Amino acid sequence: MPILNVKVSAKKSPELTQKIADLLLDITSRILKKKKEVTAIAIEYVDHDAWVVGGQLLSEQGKNSFYFDIKITDETNTKDEKAQYIQEAFAGFERILGNLHEESYIYVQDVRAASYGYGGKTQEYRYQHP
């Protein structure tokens, strides 16, 4: 826990996948205090000719973009932590991809503990039965 679903406008490569995973594991563990060993990341690559911002293809704009959402257990992080996380994620993708479109999004989803889990157990169960 947590799970991150990432879309990035780039050509797929093991090196880029590792850079993105390293960035996300670092900020997710450091800022949100989530355990690396139970953090899952799925990365999807989208061609610049298949990503539209403001009615124009990224290929026409000469820009890069990304989107990711992260699901975390509700009430486990503060507004300030989430704001710092979003800021550092954006800066990290800017370093990795360069020429980043401002319309690149990060969505931190607070999910109820009784509605979310892994290994067949909810986070609420893990809280109640440490």
Disulfide bonds with the S-S distance in Angstrom:
none
